Amino acid sequence: MLDVLSDWFEGVPCFPWLDVPYCIMMAVFLREQKDSVKFAVNYPIASLVVLILYVQANIICVHLLLGLPPVGCLDGAYDSLTAVICWWLVFFCPGDLFMKAFKTEPFQFIVRLVCEIRHARMVMIACKEGHENFPNHCTIIIFCGLVDGCAGRLMMSIDRMIRSECAAESDGENELKQVSEVTKASLVLAVFYCLILVGYVPLSPSAGVVIGAGFMVLLLLNNIVLGRADPFIPLQGAFWKAVCSKHQKIE
């Protein structure tokens, strides 16, 4: 069963099935930023560039980490073109019809579901790049997967800092100060994929991606259906309690 799923999923092209929902999600994240609509109206080119950086952040960051050309993100022209179309739909669609449609639960759930599945695949691609450039170097492989998984959130935090929006009251939205569930999940995926690539786990990379996608979908269902908070918090709390037990958080 796992082999059948992995073979099928490996044959699914990123564009349009995975990339379009991801671009939509990134455009929505941008719109949710403070005064983003006003910014898009007054400075449309700057707003569009920010969205393209959101979309391409993972490739840019991983390539910089590995010493590869950052412009490699433009190799897939579909991503940037899709970002332009999604940006227009989210910010300038007549009657705001697209955002009204996105806010319906079925549409939003499908987009988020596909984004989680894409996340699992992209982390594996980053781990493979790390493995190809530094064979069996676990630290670099894991770091590539981690950076790929959290690059979008990191770019959002940098965007807020540039626009002076990372005040103390918004720490929970700043990836540099408060690590999100997405980053923690990316670390788990990166470690798992690294073990597969170096041969410690007897699975093919495509089967690993299917398991990783299932893991990300479970986290999504945990948030949406069960309404539970970040499942990593208990482990995180236990870890910091053991490591930093002599120090308390300074208010």
C-alpha positions in Angstrom: 0.0 0.0 0.0 2.8 2.4 0.9 4.6 1.6 -2.3 1.5 2.3 -4.4 0.9 5.6 -2.6 4.6 6.7 -2.9 4.7 5.8 -6.7 1.4 7.7 -7.3 2.5 10.8 -5.2 5.9 10.9 -6.9 4.2 11.2 -10.2 2.1 14.2 -9.1 3.7 17.4 -10.6 4.2 20.3 -8.2 2.6 22.6 -10.7 -0.3 23.2 -10.7 -1.6 20.8 -8.0 0.7 21.8 -5.2 2.2 25.2 -6.2 -1.1 27.0 -6.9 -2.6 26.3 -3.4 0.7 27.3 -1.8 0.8 30.6 -3.7 -2.8 31.3 -2.6 -1.9 30.6 1.0 1.2 32.8 1.0 -0.9 35.7 -0.6 -3.5 35.3 2.1 -0.7 35.4 4.8 0.6 38.6 3.2 -2.9 40.1 3.2 -3.3 39.3 6.9 -0.3 41.5 7.7 -1.0 44.9 9.2 -2.0 47.6 6.6 -1.2 45.1 3.8 -4.1 46.1 1.6 -3.1 49.8 1.9 0.5 48.9 1.2 -0.5 46.9 -1.9 -2.6 49.7 -3.3 0.0 52.4 -2.7 3.1 50.3 -3.6 1.9 47.4 -5.8 5.3 46.4 -7.1 6.8 46.3 -3.6 3.9 44.2 -2.3 4.3 41.8 -5.2 8.0 41.4 -4.7 7.3 40.6 -1.0 4.9 37.9 -2.0 7.4 36.4 -4.5 10.0 36.3 -1.7 7.5 34.5 0.5 6.9 31.9 -2.2 10.5 31.4 -3.2 12.0 31.8 0.3 12.7 28.1 0.8 14.7 27.8 -2.4 16.6 31.1 -1.8 17.5 30.2 1.8 18.6 26.6 1.0 20.7 27.7 -2.0 22.4 30.4 0.1 23.1 27.7 2.7 24.7 25.4 0.2 26.5 28.1 -1.7 24.4 27.7 -4.8 23.0 30.7 -6.9 19.9 32.1 -5.2 18.5 33.0 -8.6 17.9 29.3 -9.0 14.5 30.0 -7.6 13.6 31.6 -11.0 14.2 28.3 -12.7 10.6 27.4 -12.3 8.9 30.4 -13.9 5.5 29.0 -13.1 6.0 29.8 -9.4 6.5 33.5 -9.9 3.8 33.8 -12.5 1.4 31.9 -10.2 2.3 34.3 -7.4 1.4 37.3 -9.5 -2.0 35.9 -10.4 -2.7 34.9 -6.8 -1.6 38.3 -5.5 -4.1 40.0 -7.8 -6.9 37.6 -6.8 -6.3 38.1 -3.1 -5.8 41.9 -3.2 -7.7 43.2 -6.2 -10.4 40.7 -7.2 -13.6 42.6 -8.0 -16.0 42.6 -5.1 -13.3 40.7 -3.0 -15.0 37.6 -4.3 -11.8 35.4 -4.1 -11.3 36.2 -0.4 -14.9 35.6 0.3 -14.6 32.2 -1.3 -11.4 31.4 0.5 -13.0 32.1 3.9 -15.5 29.3 3.3 -14.4 26.3 5.4 -14.2 23.6 2.5 -12.1 25.9 0.3 -9.8 26.9 3.1 -9.4 23.3 4.3 -8.4 22.0 0.9 -5.9 24.7 0.4 -4.3 24.1 3.8 -4.3 20.4 3.3 -2.5 20.6 -0.1 0.0 23.1 1.5 0.9 20.6 4.2 1.4 17.8 1.6 3.6 20.2 -0.4 5.5 21.1 2.7 6.5 17.4 3.2 7.7 17.1 -0.4 9.7 20.3 -0.4 11.5 19.4 2.8 12.6 16.1 1.3 13.8 18.0 -1.9 15.9 20.3 0.3 17.3 17.3 2.3 18.2 15.6 -1.0 20.1 18.8 -2.2 22.0 18.8 1.1 22.8 15.1 0.6 24.0 15.6 -3.0 26.3 18.4 -2.1 27.5 17.0 1.3 27.0 13.2 1.2 26.1 11.6 4.5 26.7 14.8 6.4 23.7 14.6 8.7 24.0 18.1 10.3 23.8 19.8 6.9 21.1 17.5 5.5 18.9 18.2 8.6 19.6 21.9 8.5 18.7 22.1 4.8 15.3 20.5 5.5 14.7 22.7 8.6 15.6 25.9 6.7 13.4 24.9 3.8 10.4 24.2 6.1 10.6 27.4 8.1 11.9 29.8 5.3 8.4 31.2 4.5 7.8 32.1 8.2 11.3 33.5 8.6 10.7 35.7 5.5 7.5 37.0 7.1 9.3 37.8 10.3 12.0 39.7 8.4 9.3 41.6 6.5 7.7 42.6 9.8 11.1 43.8 11.1 11.7 45.9 8.0 8.3 47.5 8.4 8.9 47.9 12.2 6.0 45.6 13.2 7.8 43.1 15.4 7.0 44.9 18.7 6.9 42.8 21.9 3.2 42.3 21.8 3.5 40.4 18.5 6.2 38.0 19.6 3.9 35.1 19.0 3.9 35.9 15.3 7.7 36.4 15.0 9.6 33.3 14.0 12.8 34.8 15.3 11.5 35.1 18.8 8.9 32.3 19.0 9.4 29.2 17.0 6.2 28.1 15.3 4.7 24.6 15.0 5.7 24.6 11.3 9.4 24.9 12.2 9.2 22.2 14.8 7.4 19.9 12.4 10.0 20.7 9.7 12.8 19.7 12.1 11.1 16.3 12.7 10.7 15.8 9.0 14.3 16.8 8.3 15.6 14.3 10.9 13.4 11.5 9.5 14.4 12.2 5.9 18.1 12.4 6.8 17.9 8.9 8.4 16.3 7.6 5.2 18.9 9.3 2.9 21.9 8.0 4.8 20.5 4.5 5.0 19.5 4.2 8.7 15.8 3.8 7.9 15.1 1.2 5.2 12.6 3.3 3.2 12.7 4.9 -0.2 12.6 8.7 -0.3 9.2 8.7 -2.0 7.8 6.4 0.7 9.3 8.8 3.3 7.5 11.7 1.7 4.2 9.9 1.9 4.8 9.3 5.6 5.9 12.9 6.1 2.8 14.1 4.3 0.6 12.0 6.6 2.4 13.5 9.6 1.7 17.0 8.4 -1.9 16.2 7.7 -2.4 14.8 11.2 -1.0 18.0 12.6 -3.4 20.0 10.5 -6.4 17.9 11.7 -5.2 18.2 15.2 -5.5 22.0 14.9 -8.7 22.2 12.8 -10.8 19.3 13.9 -9.7 18.8 17.5 -8.8 22.5 18.1 -5.7 21.5 20.1 -2.7 23.7 20.5 0.9 23.0 19.3 1.5 19.3 20.2 5.2 19.9 20.5 4.7 22.2 23.5 4.8 19.4 26.2 8.1 18.0 24.7 9.5 21.5 24.3 8.6 22.3 27.9 10.2 19.1 29.3 13.3 19.7 27.2 13.9 23.2 28.4 13.0 22.3 32.0 15.7 19.6 31.9 18.3 21.8 30.1 17.6 25.2 31.7 16.1 24.2 35.0 18.1 26.7 37.0 16.8 29.7 35.0 13.3 31.1 34.9 11.9 33.3 32.1 12.6 36.9 32.8 9.5 39.1 32.6 
